[in-house]
Amino acid sequence: QEQSFLKALHNLQSEANAIVGIYNDVHSCPMTNLRLISKTRDTLSHLQANQNILFTSMHHQRYIGEMETLAELLTSMLALLSELSRVEELVSKWSPFFHANDVRFKLVNATTHFDDCNEKWKQII
């Protein structure tokens, strides 16, 4: 029974680490991808649910350090994805406005600032 617990815990850790690896690869691509963020959020939620099941095991106390580290990782990854989604939504919402010719002509400083922020955003994501 403890072996099954350990196997499940290590599987969760591997899956969480694989997500980090995917985002390291995506980081090199200057594009936004809401579908990837959404899919990752679903996967992380699933991993959290599975971890909550492991917390009910009688073996979890022996591995509490690993369990807490994984819980912190999953929580911080979900928080990051939430922020990425929020920024992506704001960029998507305001992009048409700041790309309108009359706005670009009349609000030169604001459109320049938006373009700079948008470029930095593309580099981040």
MMTF fields as JSON, N, C-alpha, C and O atoms, coordinates in Angstrom:
{
  "mmtfVersion": "1.0.0",
  "mmtfProducer": "UNKNOWN",
  "numBonds": 499,
  "numAtoms": 500,
  "numGroups": 125,
  "numChains": 1,
  "numModels": 1,
  "chainsPerModel": [1],
  "groupsPerChain": [125],
  "chainIdList": ["A"],
  "bondAtomList": [4, 2, 8, 6, 12, 10, 16, 14, 20, 18, 24, 22, 28, 26, 32, 30, 36, 34, 40, 38, 44, 42, 48, 46, 52, 50, 56, 54, 60, 58, 64, 62, 68, 66, 72, 70, 76, 74, 80, 78, 84, 82, 88, 86, 92, 90, 96, 94, 100, 98, 104, 102, 108, 106, 112, 110, 116, 114, 120, 118, 124, 122, 128, 126, 132, 130, 136, 134, 140, 138, 144, 142, 148, 146, 152, 150, 156, 154, 160, 158, 164, 162, 168, 166, 172, 170, 176, 174, 180, 178, 184, 182, 188, 186, 192, 190, 196, 194, 200, 198, 204, 202, 208, 206, 212, 210, 216, 214, 220, 218, 224, 222, 228, 226, 232, 230, 236, 234, 240, 238, 244, 242, 248, 246, 252, 250, 256, 254, 260, 258, 264, 262, 268, 266, 272, 270, 276, 274, 280, 278, 284, 282, 288, 286, 292, 290, 296, 294, 300, 298, 304, 302, 308, 306, 312, 310, 316, 314, 320, 318, 324, 322, 328, 326, 332, 330, 336, 334, 340, 338, 344, 342, 348, 346, 352, 350, 356, 354, 360, 358, 364, 362, 368, 366, 372, 370, 376, 374, 380, 378, 384, 382, 388, 386, 392, 390, 396, 394, 400, 398, 404, 402, 408, 406, 412, 410, 416, 414, 420, 418, 424, 422, 428, 426, 432, 430, 436, 434, 440, 438, 444, 442, 448, 446, 452, 450, 456, 454, 460, 458, 464, 462, 468, 466, 472, 470, 476, 474, 480, 478, 484, 482, 488, 486, 492, 490, 496, 494],
  "bondOrderList": [1, 1, 1, 1, 1, 1, 1, 1, 1, 1, 1, 1, 1, 1, 1, 1, 1, 1, 1, 1, 1, 1, 1, 1, 1, 1, 1, 1, 1, 1, 1, 1, 1, 1, 1, 1, 1, 1, 1, 1, 1, 1, 1, 1, 1, 1, 1, 1, 1, 1, 1, 1, 1, 1, 1, 1, 1, 1, 1, 1, 1, 1, 1, 1, 1, 1, 1, 1, 1, 1, 1, 1, 1, 1, 1, 1, 1, 1, 1, 1, 1, 1, 1, 1, 1, 1, 1, 1, 1, 1, 1, 1, 1, 1, 1, 1, 1, 1, 1, 1, 1, 1, 1, 1, 1, 1, 1, 1, 1, 1, 1, 1, 1, 1, 1, 1, 1, 1, 1, 1, 1, 1, 1, 1],
  "groupList": [{"groupName": "GLN", "atomNameList": ["N", "CA", "C", "O"], "elementList": ["N", "C", "C", "O"], "formalChargeList": [0, 0, 0, 0], "bondAtomList": [1, 0, 2, 1, 3, 2], "bondOrderList": [1, 1, 2], "singleLetterCode": "Q", "chemCompType": "L-PEPTIDE LINKING"}, {"groupName": "GLU", "atomNameList": ["N", "CA", "C", "O"], "elementList": ["N", "C", "C", "O"], "formalChargeList": [0, 0, 0, 0], "bondAtomList": [1, 0, 2, 1, 3, 2], "bondOrderList": [1, 1, 2], "singleLetterCode": "E", "chemCompType": "L-PEPTIDE LINKING"}, {"groupName": "SER", "atomNameList": ["N", "CA", "C", "O"], "elementList": ["N", "C", "C", "O"], "formalChargeList": [0, 0, 0, 0], "bondAtomList": [1, 0, 2, 1, 3, 2], "bondOrderList": [1, 1, 2], "singleLetterCode": "S", "chemCompType": "L-PEPTIDE LINKING"}, {"groupName": "PHE", "atomNameList": ["N", "CA", "C", "O"], "elementList": ["N", "C", "C", "O"], "formalChargeList": [0, 0, 0, 0], "bondAtomList": [1, 0, 2, 1, 3, 2], "bondOrderList": [1, 1, 2], "singleLetterCode": "F", "chemCompType": "L-PEPTIDE LINKING"}, {"groupName": "LEU", "atomNameList": ["N", "CA", "C", "O"], "elementList": ["N", "C", "C", "O"], "formalChargeList": [0, 0, 0, 0], "bondAtomList": [1, 0, 2, 1, 3, 2], "bondOrderList": [1, 1, 2], "singleLetterCode": "L", "chemCompType": "L-PEPTIDE LINKING"}, {"groupName": "LYS", "atomNameList": ["N", "CA", "C", "O"], "elementList": ["N", "C", "C", "O"], "formalChargeList": [0, 0, 0, 0], "bondAtomList": [1, 0, 2, 1, 3, 2], "bondOrderList": [1, 1, 2], "singleLetterCode": "K", "chemCompType": "L-PEPTIDE LINKING"}, {"groupName": "ALA", "atomNameList": ["N", "CA", "C", "O"], "elementList": ["N", "C", "C", "O"], "formalChargeList": [0, 0, 0, 0], "bondAtomList": [1, 0, 2, 1, 3, 2], "bondOrderList": [1, 1, 2], "singleLetterCode": "A", "chemCompType": "L-PEPTIDE LINKING"}, {"groupName": "HIS", "atomNameList": ["N", "CA", "C", "O"], "elementList": ["N", "C", "C", "O"], "formalChargeList": [0, 0, 0, 0], "bondAtomList": [1, 0, 2, 1, 3, 2], "bondOrderList": [1, 1, 2], "singleLetterCode": "H", "chemCompType": "L-PEPTIDE LINKING"}, {"groupName": "ASN", "atomNameList": ["N", "CA", "C", "O"], "elementList": ["N", "C", "C", "O"], "formalChargeList": [0, 0, 0, 0], "bondAtomList": [1, 0, 2, 1, 3, 2], "bondOrderList": [1, 1, 2], "singleLetterCode": "N", "chemCompType": "L-PEPTIDE LINKING"}, {"groupName": "ILE", "atomNameList": ["N", "CA", "C", "O"], "elementList": ["N", "C", "C", "O"], "formalChargeList": [0, 0, 0, 0], "bondAtomList": [1, 0, 2, 1, 3, 2], "bondOrderList": [1, 1, 2], "singleLetterCode": "I", "chemCompType": "L-PEPTIDE LINKING"}, {"groupName": "VAL", "atomNameList": ["N", "CA", "C", "O"], "elementList": ["N", "C", "C", "O"], "formalChargeList": [0, 0, 0, 0], "bondAtomList": [1, 0, 2, 1, 3, 2], "bondOrderList": [1, 1, 2], "singleLetterCode": "V", "chemCompType": "L-PEPTIDE LINKING"}, {"groupName": "GLY", "atomNameList": ["N", "CA", "C", "O"], "elementList": ["N", "C", "C", "O"], "formalChargeList": [0, 0, 0, 0], "bondAtomList": [1, 0, 2, 1, 3, 2], "bondOrderList": [1, 1, 2], "singleLetterCode": "G", "chemCompType": "PEPTIDE LINKING"}, {"groupName": "TYR", "atomNameList": ["N", "CA", "C", "O"], "elementList": ["N", "C", "C", "O"], "formalChargeList": [0, 0, 0, 0], "bondAtomList": [1, 0, 2, 1, 3, 2], "bondOrderList": [1, 1, 2], "singleLetterCode": "Y", "chemCompType": "L-PEPTIDE LINKING"}, {"groupName": "ASP", "atomNameList": ["N", "CA", "C", "O"], "elementList": ["N", "C", "C", "O"], "formalChargeList": [0, 0, 0, 0], "bondAtomList": [1, 0, 2, 1, 3, 2], "bondOrderList": [1, 1, 2], "singleLetterCode": "D", "chemCompType": "L-PEPTIDE LINKING"}, {"groupName": "CYS", "atomNameList": ["N", "CA", "C", "O"], "elementList": ["N", "C", "C", "O"], "formalChargeList": [0, 0, 0, 0], "bondAtomList": [1, 0, 2, 1, 3, 2], "bondOrderList": [1, 1, 2], "singleLetterCode": "C", "chemCompType": "L-PEPTIDE LINKING"}, {"groupName": "PRO", "atomNameList": ["N", "CA", "C", "O"], "elementList": ["N", "C", "C", "O"], "formalChargeList": [0, 0, 0, 0], "bondAtomList": [1, 0, 2, 1, 3, 2], "bondOrderList": [1, 1, 2], "singleLetterCode": "P", "chemCompType": "L-PEPTIDE LINKING"}, {"groupName": "MET", "atomNameList": ["N", "CA", "C", "O"], "elementList": ["N", "C", "C", "O"], "formalChargeList": [0, 0, 0, 0], "bondAtomList": [1, 0, 2, 1, 3, 2], "bondOrderList": [1, 1, 2], "singleLetterCode": "M", "chemCompType": "L-PEPTIDE LINKING"}, {"groupName": "THR", "atomNameList": ["N", "CA", "C", "O"], "elementList": ["N", "C", "C", "O"], "formalChargeList": [0, 0, 0, 0], "bondAtomList": [1, 0, 2, 1, 3, 2], "bondOrderList": [1, 1, 2], "singleLetterCode": "T", "chemCompType": "L-PEPTIDE LINKING"}, {"groupName": "ARG", "atomNameList": ["N", "CA", "C", "O"], "elementList": ["N", "C", "C", "O"], "formalChargeList": [0, 0, 0, 0], "bondAtomList": [1, 0, 2, 1, 3, 2], "bondOrderList": [1, 1, 2], "singleLetterCode": "R", "chemCompType": "L-PEPTIDE LINKING"}, {"groupName": "TRP", "atomNameList": ["N", "CA", "C", "O"], "elementList": ["N", "C", "C", "O"], "formalChargeList": [0, 0, 0, 0], "bondAtomList": [1, 0, 2, 1, 3, 2], "bondOrderList": [1, 1, 2], "singleLetterCode": "W", "chemCompType": "L-PEPTIDE LINKING"}],
  "groupTypeList": [0, 1, 0, 2, 3, 4, 5, 6, 4, 7, 8, 4, 0, 2, 1, 6, 8, 6, 9, 10, 11, 9, 12, 8, 13, 10, 7, 2, 14, 15, 16, 17, 8, 4, 18, 4, 9, 2, 5, 17, 18, 13, 17, 4, 2, 7, 4, 0, 6, 8, 0, 8, 9, 4, 3, 17, 2, 16, 7, 7, 0, 18, 12, 9, 11, 1, 16, 1, 17, 4, 6, 1, 4, 4, 17, 2, 16, 4, 6, 4, 4, 2, 1, 4, 2, 18, 10, 1, 1, 4, 10, 2, 5, 19, 2, 15, 3, 3, 7, 6, 8, 13, 10, 18, 3, 5, 4, 10, 8, 6, 17, 17, 7, 3, 13, 13, 14, 8, 1, 5, 19, 5, 0, 9, 9],
  "groupIdList": [1, 2, 3, 4, 5, 6, 7, 8, 9, 10, 11, 12, 13, 14, 15, 16, 17, 18, 19, 20, 21, 22, 23, 24, 25, 26, 27, 28, 29, 30, 31, 32, 33, 34, 35, 36, 37, 38, 39, 40, 41, 42, 43, 44, 45, 46, 47, 48, 49, 50, 51, 52, 53, 54, 55, 56, 57, 58, 59, 60, 61, 62, 63, 64, 65, 66, 67, 68, 69, 70, 71, 72, 73, 74, 75, 76, 77, 78, 79, 80, 81, 82, 83, 84, 85, 86, 87, 88, 89, 90, 91, 92, 93, 94, 95, 96, 97, 98, 99, 100, 101, 102, 103, 104, 105, 106, 107, 108, 109, 110, 111, 112, 113, 114, 115, 116, 117, 118, 119, 120, 121, 122, 123, 124, 125],
  "secStructList": [7, 2, 2, 2, 2, 2, 2, 2, 2, 2, 2, 2, 2, 2, 2, 2, 2, 2, 2, 2, 2, 2, 2, 2, 2, 2, 2, 6, 1, 7, 7, 7, 7, 2, 2, 2, 2, 2, 2, 2, 2, 2, 2, 2, 2, 2, 2, 2, 2, 2, 2, 2, 2, 2, 2, 6, 1, 6, 6, 4, 4, 4, 4, 2, 2, 2, 2, 2, 2, 2, 2, 2, 2, 2, 2, 2, 2, 2, 2, 2, 2, 2, 2, 2, 2, 2, 2, 2, 2, 2, 2, 2, 2, 2, 2, 2, 2, 2, 6, 1, 2, 2, 2, 2, 2, 2, 7, 2, 2, 2, 2, 2, 2, 2, 2, 2, 2, 2, 2, 2, 2, 2, 2, 2, 7],
  "xCoordList": [0.824, 0.0, 0.872, 0.567, 1.936, 2.827, 3.513, 3.744, 3.841, 4.464, 3.52, 3.95, 2.254, 1.261, 1.181, 1.088, 1.217, 1.191, 2.403, 2.263, 3.585, 4.809, 4.791, 5.206, 4.311, 4.223, 3.298, 3.625, 2.156, 1.207, 1.813, 1.642, 2.516, 3.16, 4.22, 4.282, 5.042, 6.085, 5.501, 6.057, 4.396, 3.718, 3.222, 3.358, 2.644, 2.18, 3.344, 3.24, 4.442, 5.62, 6.137, 6.497, 6.176, 6.649, 5.749, 6.23, 4.448, 3.512, 3.645, 3.602, 3.805, 3.986, 5.283, 5.306, 6.348, 7.625, 7.542, 8.193, 6.756, 6.578, 5.904, 6.227, 4.973, 4.3, 5.31, 5.291, 6.184, 7.228, 8.088, 8.447, 8.415, 9.207, 8.5, 9.13, 7.205, 6.431, 6.513, 6.719, 6.353, 6.394, 7.794, 7.929, 8.824, 10.172, 10.331, 10.976, 9.75, 9.808, 8.968, 9.393, 7.777, 6.876, 7.482, 7.274, 8.229, 8.817, 9.686, 9.804, 10.289, 11.146, 10.343, 10.911, 9.053, 8.196, 7.497, 6.809, 7.648, 7.018, 5.544, 5.15, 4.741, 3.314, 2.54, 3.063, 1.305, 0.442, -0.41, -0.668, -0.838, -1.6, -2.569, -2.246, -3.754, -4.751, -5.189, -5.482, -5.235, -5.627, -4.651, -5.064, -3.364, -2.357, -2.512, -2.417, -2.748, -2.944, -4.162, -4.109, -5.254, -6.481, -6.3, -6.731, -5.658, -5.42, -4.515, -4.742, -3.496, -2.581, -3.297, -3.069, -4.165, -4.928, -5.788, -5.874, -6.415, -7.223, -6.358, -6.747, -5.185, -4.275, -3.82, -3.787, -3.468, -3.027, -4.149, -3.911, -5.354, -6.497, -6.688, -6.984, -6.518, -6.616, -5.513, -5.768, -4.289, -3.179, -3.447, -3.148, -4.003, -4.332, -5.384, -5.294, -6.371, -7.408, -6.798, -7.132, -5.896, -5.231, -4.359, -4.286, -3.706, -2.89, -3.761, -3.38, -4.911, -5.825, -6.246, -6.437, -6.386, -6.702, -5.545, -5.752, -4.315, -3.142, -3.038, -2.556, -3.489, -3.46, -4.346, -4.164, -5.292, -6.166, -5.538, -6.063, -4.418, -3.75, -3.097, -2.659, -3.039, -2.379, -0.869, -0.181, -0.345, 1.092, 1.56, 2.763, 0.639, 1.047, 1.935, 2.761, 1.792, 2.601, 4.098, 4.923, 4.444, 5.854, 6.488, 7.709, 5.661, 6.14, 5.583, 5.419, 5.3, 4.631, 5.464, 4.906, 6.786, 7.63, 7.46, 7.281, 7.518, 7.319, 5.912, 5.709, 4.949, 3.552, 3.357, 2.697, 3.932, 3.775, 4.512, 4.015, 5.682, 6.43, 5.627, 5.535, 5.05, 4.233, 2.996, 2.622, 2.365, 1.172, 1.515, 0.762, 2.647, 3.075, 3.36, 3.001, 4.0, 4.29, 3.0, 2.865, 2.058, 0.795, 0.025, -0.532, -0.012, -0.726, -0.089, -0.792, 1.235, 1.9, 1.753, 1.624, 1.771, 1.581, 0.174, -0.003, -0.824, -2.193, -2.338, -3.019, -1.707, -1.759, -1.1, -1.616, 0.041, 0.725, -0.142, -0.254, -0.748, -1.608, -2.803, -3.242, -3.32, -4.435, -4.009, -4.744, -2.833, -2.324, -2.033, -2.333, -1.452, -1.197, -2.493, -2.551, -3.519, -4.819, -5.393, -5.947, -5.256, -5.787, -5.094, -5.754, -3.779, -3.043, -3.383, -3.58, -3.455, -3.798, -5.17, -5.358, -6.122, -7.456, -7.419, -8.093, -6.628, -6.506, -5.857, -6.31, -4.809, -4.139, -5.103, -5.185, -5.824, -6.786, -7.902, -8.349, -8.339, -9.434, -9.022, -9.79, -7.819, -7.39, -6.647, -6.476, -6.216, -5.439, -6.179, -5.592, -7.429, -8.123, -8.215, -8.075, -8.446, -8.545, -7.234, -7.228, -6.124, -4.834, -4.268, -3.278, -4.88, -4.434, -5.309, -5.051, -6.332, -7.172, -6.356, -5.675, -6.434, -5.612, -5.837, -4.878, -7.107, -7.358, -6.815, -6.36, -6.859, -6.301, -4.779, -4.169, -4.175, -2.714, -2.255, -1.173, -3.072, -2.728, -2.89, -2.053, -3.969, -4.275, -3.62, -3.339, -3.374, -2.796, -1.435, -1.238, -0.522, 0.774, 1.515, 2.02, 1.579, 2.299, 1.648, 2.338, 0.33, -0.378, -0.206, -0.003, -0.288, -0.13, 1.305, 1.541, 2.267, 3.666, 3.874, 4.548, 3.291, 3.397, 2.722, 3.263, 1.541, 0.85, 1.688, 1.816, 2.252, 3.091, 4.29, 4.639, 4.921, 6.055, 5.628, 6.287, 4.519, 4.008, 3.637, 3.923, 3.002, 2.591, 3.813, 3.797, 4.861, 6.088, 6.737, 7.195, 6.773, 7.317, 6.469, 7.003, 5.16, 4.248, 4.554, 4.609, 4.751, 5.056, 6.38, 6.523, 7.327, 8.594, 8.427, 9.069, 7.555, 7.326, 6.629, 7.047, 5.561, 4.763, 5.409, 4.9],
  "yCoordList": [-1.193, 0.0, 1.262, 2.231, 1.244, 2.394, 2.565, 3.692, 1.461, 1.534, 2.193, 2.987, 1.863, 2.484, 3.985, 4.792, 4.344, 5.744, 6.478, 7.54, 5.897, 6.517, 6.653, 7.673, 5.622, 5.663, 6.793, 7.538, 6.922, 7.985, 9.361, 10.28, 9.508, 10.772, 11.133, 12.276, 10.181, 10.444, 10.732, 11.527, 10.094, 10.393, 11.837, 12.534, 12.279, 13.661, 14.636, 15.64, 14.334, 15.2, 15.245, 16.312, 14.105, 14.052, 14.849, 15.569, 14.719, 15.458, 16.958, 17.728, 17.379, 18.806, 19.313, 20.4, 18.545, 18.941, 18.974, 19.803, 18.092, 18.087, 19.378, 19.91, 19.872, 21.136, 22.274, 23.124, 22.297, 23.321, 23.231, 24.258, 22.027, 21.833, 22.339, 22.936, 22.11, 22.594, 24.113, 24.679, 24.772, 26.228, 26.761, 27.855, 26.03, 26.452, 26.424, 27.304, 25.422, 25.335, 26.424, 27.034, 26.673, 27.679, 29.066, 29.934, 29.279, 30.588, 31.068, 32.272, 30.151, 30.543, 30.975, 31.514, 30.747, 31.151, 32.467, 32.535, 33.505, 34.786, 34.801, 35.527, 34.016, 33.988, 33.725, 33.153, 34.147, 33.86, 32.656, 32.401, 31.927, 30.721, 30.45, 29.733, 31.03, 30.855, 29.404, 28.947, 28.674, 27.27, 26.47, 25.626, 26.732, 26.036, 26.392, 25.522, 27.665, 28.086, 27.398, 26.899, 27.369, 26.742, 25.243, 24.7, 24.585, 23.139, 22.854, 21.901, 23.682, 23.491, 23.701, 22.96, 24.707, 24.952, 23.73, 23.328, 23.149, 21.943, 20.795, 20.079, 20.627, 19.567, 19.783, 18.842, 21.026, 21.322, 21.098, 20.599, 21.463, 21.217, 19.727, 19.292, 18.954, 17.494, 16.959, 16.097, 17.472, 17.041, 17.407, 16.624, 18.585, 18.981, 18.052, 17.674, 17.689, 16.773, 15.424, 14.834, 14.939, 13.669, 13.775, 12.837, 14.908, 15.08, 15.123, 14.582, 15.752, 15.777, 14.368, 14.075, 13.508, 12.104, 11.463, 10.711, 11.762, 11.199, 11.687, 10.962, 12.916, 13.433, 12.617, 12.665, 11.877, 11.051, 9.702, 8.955, 9.4, 8.127, 8.114, 9.149, 6.945, 6.814, 6.972, 7.129, 6.934, 7.041, 8.48, 8.736, 9.406, 10.746, 11.441, 12.273, 11.132, 11.799, 11.528, 12.399, 10.338, 9.994, 10.798, 10.938, 11.322, 12.042, 13.469, 14.052, 14.01, 15.305, 16.424, 17.342, 16.343, 17.359, 17.388, 18.451, 16.219, 16.124, 16.555, 17.226, 16.158, 16.51, 18.027, 18.605, 18.662, 20.108, 20.855, 21.864, 20.378, 21.003, 20.932, 21.91, 19.767, 19.602, 20.491, 21.108, 20.559, 21.4, 22.864, 23.565, 23.324, 24.708, 24.944, 25.989, 23.985, 24.106, 24.216, 25.098, 23.323, 23.332, 24.623, 25.2, 25.077, 26.309, 27.516, 28.364, 27.59, 28.733, 28.686, 29.73, 27.495, 27.377, 27.811, 28.482, 27.432, 27.859, 29.373, 30.006, 29.951, 31.403, 32.119, 33.12, 31.592, 32.187, 32.109, 33.085, 30.969, 30.816, 31.754, 32.283, 31.957, 32.886, 34.299, 35.003, 34.706, 36.036, 36.137, 37.156, 35.089, 35.094, 35.235, 35.973, 34.537, 34.625, 36.032, 36.572, 36.616, 37.964, 38.976, 39.809, 38.905, 39.834, 39.589, 40.538, 38.331, 38.006, 38.564, 39.088, 38.456, 38.995, 40.507, 41.064, 41.18, 42.639, 43.052, 43.992, 42.355, 42.668, 42.455, 43.289, 41.355, 41.061, 42.1, 42.506, 42.519, 43.491, 44.857, 45.484, 45.316, 46.654, 46.733, 47.827, 45.635, 45.639, 46.294, 47.14, 45.945, 46.59, 48.118, 48.866, 48.561, 49.998, 50.693, 51.694, 50.169, 50.83, 50.641, 51.279, 49.783, 49.615, 50.367, 50.333, 51.037, 51.855, 53.075, 53.702, 53.395, 54.482, 55.815, 56.52, 56.168, 57.458, 57.514, 58.569, 56.397, 56.351, 56.459, 57.17, 55.775, 55.825, 57.242, 57.67, 57.95, 59.306, 60.302, 61.186, 60.156, 61.134, 60.813, 61.724, 59.55, 59.14, 58.478, 57.307, 59.236, 58.7, 58.102, 56.983, 58.838, 58.328, 57.057, 56.101, 57.058, 55.893, 54.669, 53.558, 54.876, 53.727, 53.214, 52.011, 54.136, 53.715, 52.892, 51.862, 53.356, 52.621, 51.246, 50.241, 51.215, 49.936, 48.998, 47.816, 49.506, 48.68, 48.113, 46.944, 48.951, 48.487, 47.381, 46.349, 47.62, 46.608, 45.323, 44.227, 45.463, 44.292, 43.499, 42.268, 44.195, 43.52, 42.78, 41.648, 43.415, 42.763, 41.55, 40.516, 41.675, 40.574, 39.374, 38.234, 39.65, 38.568, 37.873, 36.662, 38.652, 38.07, 37.186, 36.143, 37.617, 36.863, 35.542, 34.481, 35.632, 34.42, 33.61, 32.55],
  "zCoordList": [0.0, 0.0, 0.0, -0.695, 0.768, 0.794, -0.553, -0.991, -1.215, -2.537, -3.544, -4.382, -3.456, -4.344, -4.073, -4.999, -2.795, -2.409, -2.998, -3.603, -2.812, -3.323, -4.844, -5.393, -5.505, -6.958, -7.401, -8.325, -6.751, -7.09, -6.818, -7.619, -5.7, -5.365, -6.399, -6.852, -6.77, -7.762, -9.149, -9.906, -9.471, -10.733, -10.756, -11.761, -9.631, -9.545, -9.689, -10.393, -9.023, -9.121, -10.554, -11.05, -11.216, -12.608, -13.536, -14.411, -13.346, -14.187, -13.973, -14.932, -12.717, -12.426, -13.054, -13.632, -12.949, -13.548, -15.067, -15.702, -15.652, -17.107, -17.566, -18.628, -16.768, -17.111, -17.105, -17.995, -16.117, -16.069, -17.333, -17.909, -17.761, -18.974, -20.218, -21.091, -20.307, -21.456, -21.524, -22.597, -20.381, -20.373, -20.652, -21.199, -20.297, -20.671, -22.183, -22.752, -22.845, -24.303, -24.952, -25.934, -24.411, -24.972, -24.816, -25.663, -23.739, -23.469, -24.628, -24.852, -25.358, -26.475, -27.703, -28.652, -27.692, -28.808, -28.464, -27.445, -29.272, -28.952, -29.342, -30.255, -28.665, -28.966, -27.685, -26.729, -27.687, -26.555, -26.923, -28.099, -25.921, -26.195, -25.05, -24.103, -25.149, -24.094, -23.955, -22.85, -25.071, -24.996, -24.146, -23.351, -24.309, -23.517, -22.038, -21.172, -21.755, -20.371, -19.778, -18.655, -20.522, -20.039, -19.816, -18.799, -20.776, -20.657, -19.454, -18.708, -19.277, -18.155, -16.836, -15.881, -16.772, -15.55, -15.216, -14.055, -16.224, -15.997, -15.483, -14.56, -16.085, -15.657, -14.221, -13.429, -13.885, -12.517, -11.506, -10.406, -11.878, -10.989, -10.76, -9.647, -11.813, -11.708, -10.788, -9.947, -10.95, -10.093, -8.633, -7.731, -8.401, -7.03, -6.432, -5.264, -7.228, -6.733, -6.378, -5.351, -7.236, -6.941, -5.695, -4.902, -5.528, -4.339, -3.086, -2.048, -3.174, -2.027, -1.629, -0.449, -2.618, -2.324, -1.577, -0.624, -2.014, -1.328, 0.117, 0.987, 0.368, 1.742, 2.678, 3.895, 2.134, 2.976, 3.316, 4.142, 2.679, 2.924, 4.297, 4.8, 4.889, 6.185, 6.056, 7.065, 4.843, 4.621, 4.4, 4.348, 4.272, 3.872, 4.905, 4.529, 6.174, 7.206, 7.029, 7.305, 6.576, 6.383, 5.249, 5.192, 4.35, 3.176, 3.135, 2.063, 4.294, 4.383, 3.728, 3.127, 3.845, 3.216, 1.711, 1.116, 1.1, -0.351, -0.741, -1.752, 0.077, -0.207, -0.153, -1.017, 0.861, 0.998, -0.103, -0.601, -0.488, -1.584, -2.877, -3.619, -3.133, -4.337, -4.27, -5.267, -3.115, -2.961, -3.232, -3.908, -2.706, -2.947, -4.426, -4.969, -5.077, -6.497, -7.303, -8.151, -7.038, -7.783, -7.539, -8.474, -6.299, -5.965, -6.654, -7.205, -6.622, -7.251, -8.774, -9.413, -9.352, -10.798, -11.198, -12.215, -10.406, -10.699, -10.56, -11.366, -9.552, -9.368, -10.553, -11.05, -10.995, -12.144, -13.39, -14.131, -13.624, -14.806, -14.741, -15.762, -13.556, -13.383, -13.779, -14.47, -13.342, -13.698, -15.187, -15.809, -15.767, -17.209, -17.994, -18.978, -17.565, -18.236, -18.112, -19.069, -16.93, -16.696, -17.608, -18.228, -17.689, -18.55, -20.012, -20.771, -20.41, -21.806, -22.168, -23.266, -21.255, -21.515, -21.663, -22.529, -20.818, -20.92, -22.238, -22.892, -22.62, -23.889, -25.05, -25.951, -25.031, -26.104, -26.145, -27.218, -24.978, -24.883, -25.443, -26.172, -25.107, -25.468, -26.802, -27.341, -27.329, -28.569, -29.737, -30.411, -30.006, -31.135, -30.958, -31.926, -29.742, -29.485, -29.824, -30.54, -29.314, -29.517, -30.927, -31.285, -31.715, -33.097, -34.098, -35.301, -33.606, -34.495, -34.935, -34.124, -36.205, -36.764, -36.064, -35.75, -35.815, -35.191, -33.756, -33.313, -33.031, -31.677, -31.756, -30.958, -32.692, -32.845, -33.204, -32.802, -33.949, -34.351, -33.199, -33.016, -32.425, -31.37, -30.037, -29.258, -29.759, -28.467, -28.692, -28.369, -29.24, -29.639, -28.435, -28.513, -27.334, -26.154, -25.602, -25.247, -25.536, -24.989, -25.89, -25.4, -27.21, -28.11, -28.098, -28.206, -27.965, -27.866, -26.598, -26.614, -25.513, -24.244, -24.362, -23.9, -24.982, -25.17, -26.038, -25.721, -27.117, -27.991, -27.238, -27.402, -26.408, -25.601, -24.635, -24.518, -23.955, -23.008, -23.727, -23.247, -24.871, -25.648, -26.11, -26.096, -26.516, -26.943, -25.765, -25.919, -24.607, -23.41, -23.034, -22.634, -23.162, -22.866, -23.774, -23.314, -25.061, -26.007, -25.643, -25.809, -25.153, -24.737, -23.5, -23.376, -22.592, -21.361, -21.653, -21.189, -22.43, -22.677, -23.764, -24.129]
}
